[in-house]
């Protein structure tokens, strides 16, 4: 994923929603470290869903009708997205 066409989203441990969005990975990491946060920092493409991005880039192919339905698409994430896990502000 081209980093100029993406953002880094932090989702705190046990959080229902994301708590921060950054253009630069380094800014995100500095913020996470400063606040000793636990959670996952994930890169997301801009102007395309992760579902459509994964399909277009060959990272995912639906194996059933259910995997083409709204409920699945709305909750979709891809292991192909770059991501970092943090515990108390430190990358694992």
BELZIVEN-V139780 format. One record per residue. N is the residue number from 0. RES is the residue in one small letter. PHI is phi in whole degrees, 0 to 359 (999 if undefined). NEAR is the number of other ideal C-beta (glycine too) atoms within 8 Angstrom. D_LAST is the distance of its C-alpha to the last C-alpha in whole Angstrom. Layout:
BEGIN
n={N	N}
res={RES	RES}
phi={PHI	PHI}
near={NEAR	NEAR}
d_last={D_LAST	D_LAST}
END
This chain:
BEGIN
n={0	1	2	3	4	5	6	7	8	9	10	11	12	13	14	15	16	17	18	19	20	21	22	23	24	25	26	27	28	29	30	31	32	33	34	35	36	37	38	39	40	41	42	43	44	45	46	47	48	49	50	51	52	53	54	55	56	57	58	59	60	61	62	63	64	65	66	67	68	69	70	71	72	73	74	75	76	77	78	79	80	81	82	83	84	85	86	87	88	89	90	91}
res={x	x	x	x	x	x	x	x	x	x	x	x	x	x	x	x	x	x	x	x	x	x	x	x	x	x	x	x	x	x	x	x	x	x	x	x	x	x	x	x	x	x	x	x	x	x	x	x	x	x	x	x	x	x	x	x	x	x	x	x	x	x	x	x	x	x	x	x	x	x	x	x	x	x	x	x	x	x	x	x	x	x	x	x	x	x	x	x	x	x	x	x}
phi={999	292	295	283	250	212	229	256	245	258	240	293	303	67	278	276	231	297	248	198	225	231	281	246	303	297	294	298	297	299	295	298	297	301	258	51	274	243	155	234	253	230	275	234	288	266	65	204	288	297	302	294	298	296	298	296	259	73	272	207	220	303	253	208	300	301	280	243	260	307	302	291	299	294	251	288	220	232	295	284	287	297	206	230	261	236	228	53	83	246	292	269}
near={9	5	7	4	8	11	9	15	12	16	10	9	5	3	9	2	5	8	8	8	7	12	5	7	10	6	10	13	11	8	12	13	9	7	7	6	11	8	13	9	13	11	13	10	10	7	4	8	7	12	9	8	13	12	9	7	7	5	9	10	5	7	4	6	6	7	8	8	8	5	7	10	10	6	6	11	7	10	5	7	11	6	8	9	8	14	7	7	11	7	6	6}
d_last={22	24	22	25	26	22	21	17	17	15	15	14	14	17	19	22	21	19	19	19	20	20	22	19	16	16	18	15	12	15	16	13	12	16	16	13	12	10	10	10	11	14	17	20	23	26	30	29	27	24	26	29	26	25	29	30	27	28	24	26	30	31	32	34	36	34	31	33	34	33	31	29	28	28	25	23	20	19	16	18	17	14	11	7	6	6	7	10	9	6	4	0}
END
